[in-house]
């Protein structure tokens, strides 16, 4: 399925490079190779899964349109994919999502429906009504095989690029929300680079995946929203993604928000890349948790770069201060 | 010479991608394709020329070491290339160069000698004494065939990537200081993409190349330093680079510092890239001077990303305000 998705994404998704900096190697105490999905279309890896899922639909079904729930990155990925196929997209977004993400989703031609996350509005109810009324197809953000396959195309690239860089063994740290990217990469590595092992990375307070893997069953976070890592804050791992991660992934890594901000500042300074907080979690783990990682080299994703200027300035100022 | 340099750079210089954003296309009124040399090793295209020149030296000569004058990007390019060959590098830098560039050059193993630009110290005298004493070879920043050939490898990539993107005709806007990158790209395009035309881009007050091309003879700037675009502020075009640019380049484009800051903010927001002021000049021209550009598509370099946090924050705040 991942190879089929890669075929459908060819000429559409960008093949992002694998970057490095001697300055980051020195901090981490080992080679650090960075897969910058912030350079993907729409500024995050989510375009891969969005395009894979939309392109897999029957043309007649697809023509009626698609619908997605998202705080922003999945929203943009699905919106762009729908626009490329000339079909309508409805995106249900929390009203407190970053402004840039809401604006971009609208600019990509999607109809954005905002709901009040704190006020108890149910996005599922809003979505169900719209879906029935218009015959839309729901594109889930992670617990959906075609979406996982699309995210897995990132893993196929990592397998090939790591081999070119002479890295055959080691950990691949992945920014993890519901587990779509992590499980997709894990499946790709199983097939193409069995010496590499995917490991989910999460911020403190939202370490549902790390705890779930440690316990061997799905556990939820105390709260489903909050913190600075909006892109990867999910209540709990998906059913499908958890099954894959349990089978294939190493233990999860958990980083502090301060480490996330410091990693954003280092991505700015050393890689010339813009990482959003949720997208900098794996780099933070690579740089600041070296004792929890195995091998002479570590690979990490920067999963997205959709961050408002104010938050980015906060990261740069935190690092200076 | 460019193809020979490309051979020597293979496996060393990064092949940077060609990026785009529908949001930038909309601002510019045409397709905008961006060549992000900020993702090159050392954060600027200068590594290409530095490595090309150092690798072209006779091993016996090279072993004695190299010396360069630079406000920062050429410094880092030469320092890294020298380190890769295990030979000493002495870099003469102005004491008021951005702190990041001085620190990085030292961290890459070079001996940094600072001079007081305002106080009238002659860097040429300092350099001449060191060169004679130690038998170092001077690597000039732009008016040197091997350096131009190295920068030209960026043009070979542009020619191929533009063809892949379906762009056969149009302007290639290049951030221009002494003209090394501009003339190198111009030569590469002449050979591999004759429908593409290189055009130098400069900030107001430092438009020596634009005026020189318009007059048909080398003209100098009123002042040799100042402004925010430290990477590309040079007194006048080089002899060799001017000859090449006169023969091959279209008219120069001149942008304001405000446009440069706005382009930096848009590179942050839309491309997730960190551009330094001098590196954002061509993007500023592509976005804000559409009437001076020909064709349905425009290609522009982001030539470097070595910017201090304070200047980057200024760009983000200027754009918001």
Interface residues (C-beta under 8 A of the other chain):
Chain A: X14 X15 X16 X17 X19 X22 X23 X36 X38 X39 X43 X100 X104 X107 X108 X265 X268 X269 X271 X272 X273 X274 X275 X305 X309 X312 X313 X316 X317 X319 X320
Chain B: X14 X15 X16 X17 X19 X22 X23 X36 X38 X39 X43 X100 X104 X107 X108 X265 X268 X269 X271 X272 X273 X274 X275 X305 X309 X312 X313 X316 X317 X319 X320
